[in-house]
Amino acid sequence: MIFEVCVDSVEGALAAQAAGAQRIELCDNLVEGGTTPSLGMIQLACQSVSIDVNVIIRPRGGDFCYSKLEVEVMHRDILAARDAGASGVVIGLLNPDGSVDAEKTRALVETARPMSVTFHRAFDLCRNPHEALEAICGLGIERILTSGQMPTALQGAASIASLVQKAAGRTIILAGGGINAGNIAAILAQTRVKEAHFAARKKVDSPMIFRNRHVFMGKAYEPDEYIRKETNVESIEKIIRAADVPG
């Protein structure tokens, strides 16, 4: 069983490794679902851990229909991640009609090699998951991260199980979305996936003594600049133990 932890810092990468994860997905801006992290973060994360580092390549939040300039940014970010020592990249591109953008995706996959490639949860916004599965398999992409097109992997377990069956080993189905210690055993039992993706963070208080409560550094999704979330070793360990995977 492979456990992949979604992290947004070098500290998070170290916590994931300490807790027993085999791989991280390195992101920035998780409030938007994850965007490409800085080159400095990629470099230091790759230097700091021995487990696999997969870097999300997503130039912005929002939809997954990208312009030519955005795709060029993605190519350059992939090359930077490869040069920094990343094990893989995580991408996802769709056409306006909800199908996989095979042309742009193929070019990005070629740029990424010999790194592994994961098609991320853009898959959950595609028009037809089985049609998208075939397109992604045809591109030689190693895995698909999905919640089964539902808000959580538990809710989408039946769809994930169907994808595992239809993939038939041609690509790995990586279950992700709302996975925690309370539901991971049920998700694994219902889907038969061999890889699970989750974030395991807790709120931590800022060390700041002086605090200006009238100013926010952006839209106040959580109206407090002095609380942030960090990846937590104990939370990861709890999820892995709850998976109850023999051996």
C-alpha positions as CSV (number, residue, x, y, z in Angstrom):
1,M,0.0,0.0,0.0
2,I,1.4,3.4,-1.0
3,F,0.4,6.4,1.1
4,E,0.8,9.8,-0.6
5,V,0.5,13.0,1.5
6,C,-0.4,16.3,0.1
7,V,1.9,19.0,1.6
8,D,2.5,22.7,1.1
9,S,5.8,23.1,2.8
10,V,9.2,21.6,3.4
11,E,8.2,21.0,7.0
12,G,5.2,19.1,5.7
13,A,7.4,16.9,3.5
14,L,9.6,16.0,6.5
15,A,6.5,15.3,8.6
16,A,5.1,13.0,5.9
17,Q,8.4,11.1,5.7
18,A,8.7,10.8,9.5
19,A,5.2,9.4,9.6
20,G,5.8,6.6,7.1
21,A,4.4,8.0,3.8
22,Q,6.1,6.8,0.7
23,R,5.4,9.8,-1.4
24,I,4.4,13.5,-1.2
25,E,2.5,15.7,-3.6
26,L,4.1,19.1,-3.1
27,C,1.8,22.0,-3.6
28,D,1.3,25.7,-2.9
29,N,-2.0,27.5,-2.3
30,L,-4.1,24.6,-1.0
31,V,-7.1,26.9,-0.5
32,E,-7.4,26.8,-4.3
33,G,-6.9,23.1,-4.5
34,G,-3.1,23.4,-5.0
35,T,-1.0,25.3,-7.4
36,T,2.7,25.0,-8.5
37,P,5.1,25.6,-5.5
38,S,8.1,27.9,-5.8
39,L,11.3,26.6,-7.2
40,G,13.0,27.2,-3.9
41,M,10.4,25.0,-2.1
42,I,10.8,22.2,-4.7
43,Q,14.6,22.3,-4.5
44,L,14.7,22.2,-0.7
45,A,12.0,19.5,-0.4
46,C,13.9,17.3,-2.8
47,Q,17.1,17.8,-0.8
48,S,15.4,17.2,2.5
49,V,13.6,13.9,2.1
50,S,14.4,10.6,0.6
51,I,10.8,9.6,-0.3
52,D,9.4,10.5,-3.7
53,V,8.4,14.1,-4.4
54,N,5.7,14.7,-6.9
55,V,5.2,18.3,-7.8
56,I,1.8,19.7,-8.9
57,I,2.1,21.7,-12.1
58,R,-0.9,24.0,-12.0
59,P,-0.3,27.7,-12.9
60,R,-3.5,29.0,-11.3
61,G,-6.7,28.0,-9.5
62,G,-10.0,27.7,-11.3
63,D,-10.8,25.4,-14.2
64,F,-8.3,23.2,-16.1
65,C,-8.7,24.7,-19.6
66,Y,-5.4,26.4,-20.2
67,S,-4.2,29.0,-22.7
68,K,-1.1,28.6,-24.8
69,L,0.9,30.8,-22.5
70,E,-0.3,29.0,-19.4
71,V,0.8,25.7,-21.0
72,E,4.2,27.2,-21.8
73,V,4.5,28.1,-18.1
74,M,3.7,24.5,-17.3
75,H,6.4,23.2,-19.6
76,R,9.0,25.4,-17.9
77,D,7.8,24.5,-14.4
78,I,8.1,20.8,-15.3
79,L,11.7,21.3,-16.5
80,A,12.5,23.2,-13.3
81,A,11.0,20.5,-11.1
82,R,12.9,17.8,-13.0
83,D,16.2,19.7,-12.6
84,A,15.4,20.2,-8.9
85,G,15.3,16.4,-8.4
86,A,11.5,15.8,-8.4
87,S,10.4,12.2,-8.9
88,G,7.2,13.1,-10.7
89,V,4.8,15.8,-11.7
90,V,1.0,16.0,-11.3
91,I,-1.0,17.6,-14.1
92,G,-4.5,17.8,-15.5
93,L,-5.8,19.5,-18.6
94,L,-9.4,19.5,-20.0
95,N,-11.0,20.8,-23.2
96,P,-14.0,23.1,-23.0
97,D,-16.3,20.2,-23.6
98,G,-15.0,18.3,-20.5
99,S,-12.9,15.8,-22.3
100,V,-9.2,15.3,-21.6
101,D,-7.0,17.7,-23.6
102,A,-4.9,14.9,-25.1
103,E,-2.8,17.1,-27.4
104,K,-1.5,19.4,-24.7
105,T,-1.2,16.7,-22.1
106,R,0.9,14.5,-24.4
107,A,3.3,17.3,-24.9
108,L,3.6,17.9,-21.2
109,V,4.2,14.2,-20.6
110,E,7.0,14.2,-23.1
111,T,8.6,17.1,-21.4
112,A,8.3,15.4,-18.0
113,R,10.0,12.1,-18.9
114,P,11.7,10.3,-17.3
115,M,9.7,11.5,-14.3
116,S,6.4,9.8,-13.5
117,V,3.2,11.6,-14.3
118,T,-0.1,11.7,-12.4
119,F,-3.3,13.1,-13.8
120,H,-4.8,15.0,-10.9
121,R,-8.4,15.7,-9.8
122,A,-9.1,17.6,-13.0
123,F,-10.3,14.0,-13.8
124,D,-13.2,14.6,-11.4
125,L,-14.4,17.5,-13.5
126,C,-14.3,15.6,-16.8
127,R,-17.5,14.8,-18.8
128,N,-17.2,11.1,-18.9
129,P,-14.8,9.3,-16.5
130,H,-14.5,6.1,-18.5
131,E,-13.8,8.0,-21.7
132,A,-11.2,10.1,-19.8
133,L,-9.7,6.9,-18.4
134,E,-9.1,5.5,-21.8
135,A,-7.6,8.8,-23.0
136,I,-5.2,8.9,-20.1
137,C,-4.2,5.3,-20.4
138,G,-3.4,6.0,-24.1
139,L,-1.1,8.8,-23.0
140,G,1.0,6.4,-20.8
141,I,0.3,8.3,-17.6
142,E,1.1,6.3,-14.5
143,R,-1.8,7.2,-12.3
144,I,-5.0,9.1,-11.9
145,L,-5.9,10.9,-8.7
146,T,-9.7,10.8,-8.2
147,S,-12.5,11.0,-5.7
148,G,-14.8,9.2,-8.1
149,Q,-16.3,12.5,-9.2
150,M,-17.8,13.0,-5.8
151,P,-17.0,15.4,-3.0
152,T,-15.1,12.6,-1.1
153,A,-13.5,9.3,-2.0
154,L,-15.9,7.6,0.4
155,Q,-18.9,9.0,-1.5
156,G,-17.3,8.1,-4.8
157,A,-16.1,4.6,-3.7
158,A,-18.3,2.7,-6.2
159,S,-17.0,4.8,-9.1
160,I,-13.4,4.4,-8.0
161,A,-13.9,0.7,-7.8
162,S,-15.3,0.7,-11.3
163,L,-12.3,2.7,-12.5
164,V,-9.9,0.2,-10.9
165,Q,-11.6,-2.6,-12.7
166,K,-11.6,-0.9,-16.1
167,A,-8.0,0.3,-15.7
168,A,-7.0,-3.3,-15.4
169,G,-3.4,-2.4,-14.4
170,R,-2.9,0.0,-17.3
171,T,-2.7,2.9,-14.9
172,I,-2.9,3.2,-11.1
173,I,-6.1,4.6,-9.6
174,L,-5.0,6.8,-6.6
175,A,-8.0,7.4,-4.3
176,G,-8.1,10.9,-2.8
177,G,-10.6,13.4,-1.4
178,G,-11.6,13.7,2.2
179,I,-9.7,10.6,3.4
180,N,-9.1,10.4,7.1
181,A,-8.5,7.9,9.9
182,G,-12.3,7.4,10.2
183,N,-13.0,6.3,6.7
184,I,-9.8,5.0,5.0
185,A,-10.4,1.4,5.9
186,A,-13.9,1.5,4.4
187,I,-12.5,3.3,1.2
188,L,-9.8,0.7,0.7
189,A,-12.2,-2.2,1.3
190,Q,-14.8,-0.8,-1.2
191,T,-12.4,0.4,-3.9
192,R,-9.5,-2.1,-3.8
193,V,-7.0,0.7,-4.6
194,K,-3.4,0.2,-3.7
195,E,-2.6,3.9,-3.3
196,A,-4.3,6.5,-1.2
197,H,-3.8,10.3,-1.2
198,F,-4.7,12.6,1.7
199,A,-3.7,15.8,3.6
200,A,-3.3,15.5,7.3
201,R,-3.0,19.0,8.8
202,K,-3.9,20.7,12.0
203,K,-4.2,24.4,12.9
204,V,-1.3,25.9,14.7
205,D,-1.1,29.3,16.3
206,S,1.3,32.0,15.0
207,P,4.3,33.0,17.2
208,M,3.4,36.7,16.6
209,I,2.8,38.7,19.8
210,F,1.7,41.9,18.1
211,R,-1.4,41.3,16.0
212,N,-3.3,43.6,13.7
213,R,-6.8,42.2,13.5
214,H,-8.0,44.7,10.9
215,V,-6.0,43.7,7.9
216,F,-6.0,40.5,5.8
217,M,-3.4,39.5,3.2
218,G,-6.0,38.4,0.7
219,K,-9.6,37.2,0.8
220,A,-10.4,36.1,4.3
221,Y,-11.4,32.5,3.8
222,E,-10.6,32.1,7.5
223,P,-10.6,35.5,9.1
224,D,-7.4,35.1,11.1
225,E,-3.9,35.8,9.8
226,Y,-2.5,34.3,12.9
227,I,-3.6,30.7,12.5
228,R,-2.3,28.4,9.8
229,K,-2.4,24.7,9.0
230,E,0.6,22.5,9.1
231,T,1.0,18.8,8.1
232,N,1.0,16.7,11.3
233,V,3.0,13.6,11.9
234,E,0.5,12.1,14.4
235,S,-2.4,12.7,12.0
236,I,-0.6,10.9,9.2
237,E,0.4,8.0,11.4
238,K,-3.2,7.7,12.6
239,I,-4.5,7.4,9.1
240,I,-1.9,4.8,8.1
241,R,-2.7,2.7,11.2
242,A,-6.4,3.0,10.4
243,A,-5.8,1.6,6.9
244,D,-5.0,-1.7,8.6
245,V,-3.1,-3.0,5.7
246,P,-1.4,-6.4,6.4
247,G,2.4,-6.4,6.2
